Amino acid sequence: MIPLASVRSAAYGEQEVEDAAEEARATRSRIGGVGGRVGLGAEVLLSPGITLGLRTHVNAHRGQTLNEDALRVATWIWADAALRLQIEL
C-alpha cells in the first residue's frame, strides 16, 4: 500500500504548517505497509440455476511507524468467511 496523506490550508501560520506536516507524516506511516491474503472456496450446484458457495480468507498486514524515539511495528492477522446462495433467473 502506498500511503498518500497531506493537510494544507492557506490560513495556516508557520507553526500550524509544521504541525500539519507532522500529522500527515504520522498518518502516512500508520496507513502504509505490506500485506497478503490467501484463501479458498467451493460451490455446489443444488439444482439448475441455484448454487451454494463458501469461501474463507486469512489476511495479514504489517506496518511500521518510525519517530525520533522508537520504531513501532504492528502486525494484524485476521480471517473472514462468507456463505453465498446464487439464484440465476
Number of C-alpha atoms within 10 A of each C-alpha: 10 10 12 12 14 12 12 11 9 6 8 12 10 9 9 13 16 12 14 17 16 14 15 17 19 15 16 17 19 17 17 17 17 13 14 10 12 10 12 10 12 10 14 11 11 11 9 8 10 13 15 15 14 14 14 15 15 14 15 15 16 15 17 15 18 13 10 5 6 8 9 11 11 11 12 10 12 10 12 10 12 10 12 11 12 13 11 7 5
